[in-house]
Amino acid sequence: MPSTQISIKEWISSTPKTTTTGASMPTYSFQPLTKAHRTSDYYLDTWIQTMQYTHNIDLLWGRIIRTNINYIATGYNGHGDWVKIPCANLNTAKLYMGRFMTERVFKRHTHKAAAYALLEQQRLDRLASKDK
């Protein structure tokens, strides 16, 4: 099929114009994007959702942290444990994320998880000192 080249003026004049009442400038209506125009990110996100639903992946409620070397999926798993999963790329990290926390909530839970880890370590140290 040969391609036809038209000038921008011809293209704009052939585009249907729709104006609203009282508008001083015409607005141009364009066709929505078809499936052929979707990016590869759309298909990759669809694949990630399919993998999450069809496989037994323990999804996290948290955030993805970028370390400039890799990505770390951090948050609560289905058992309520605070976990950190290092991932080689962003798509692998997305595979582990079920729901995303807001940044404010994530910071609060990060500090809470650190405080619980400190208390647990102190409890283990006390138990170890009693056994001696």
GIDA-V907709 format. One record per helix or strand of 3 or more residues. SS is the DSSP state (A for helix, B for strand). FROM is the first residue (numbers start at 1). TO is the last residue. If there is no record, write none. Layout:
# GIDA-V907709
((SS,FROM,TO) (SS,FROM,TO))
This chain:
# GIDA-V907709
((A,8,14) (A,35,37) (A,40,54) (B,60,66) (B,71,76) (B,82,87) (A,90,96) (B,97,100) (A,103,131))
